[in-house]
């Protein structure tokens, strides 16, 4: 049921995205949310700042093959590097 003014509509979470789709979603959402599985230097922070709504990161991670987690585009090689990436990500 619709809760009216006491609720925020978050819409879909975007992982990979098209700017036109995000712009359309921003028209109908209170918050635009993203899942990012990449290091802080591979995120377009200026684009995210240009979105005319609040932006939320609902998921992010930094995997590493050395400990059995999937590395992918946000792969790190040590816990120290994971710590540094998390710090830089949260600092933004």
N, C-alpha and C positions, 0 to 999 in steps of 0.2 A: 504494500500500500504506500502511496505517496505521503511523505511526512512533511511536505511543504518547506517552509523556511528554516527548519531545524536540521536540514540535510544538505549534503553536498553530492552532486552527481559527478562521479569520476570518469564515466565513459569507459572505453577500452584501454587496456595497457598496450603501448606500442613497444615493440622490440626493434625491428627495422621499420622505417617509416618513410612516407612520402609527404613532403611539406604541404601539398594541397589537401591531403587527407587529414593531416593534423590541424590545418586551418579550419576545415569543415567541422571537425570534432570540437574544436575550441568554441565554436559558435553555440554549441548545445551542451557543453560540459562546464562545470564550475572549476574543475581541476583537470589538467591533462597529465596522464601518468605514463611512465616509461619503465621498461625493464632494460637494463644495460649490462651486457656481459662483455665489456671491453675496458681497457685501461683508460685512465683519465685523459690522456693525451690523444685518444681516438674518439673523443666526444666533441661535437660542435657546440660548445658552451654559448657562443654568441647567438646561434640560432635558437637555442633553448631560452635564452634571455629575451629574445624578440617575441616569444609567444605571449599574447595578451591575457593570458590566464596564469594562475599558479601552476607550477610544474612539480610533480612528485615522482621520485624514483621508488618504485614499489619493489624492485628486485635488482640486485647487482652482486657480482661475485668475481673472484680472481682465482681460477683453478690452476692446478699444477700437476703435471704427470708424475712428479717424484713422490707425491703422497696419495696417488690413486684417484684424484678428482680430475674431471675433464678440463683440459687446458683451454682449448678454443682460442678466440680472439683476445681474451684477457689472461693469457697464460703468464704465470710468473715462475721463477726458478728456485725460489727459496721463501721461507716464512718471513725473512727480513724484507724481501722485495714485496711480498703480499702486504706487509705492514705499511711500507712506504706508499704503495698504490692506494691502499684504503685511506691513508692520511691525506694524500693529494686529492682523491675523489671527494672526500668529505669537506675539504678546505674550500672547494669551489662553491 
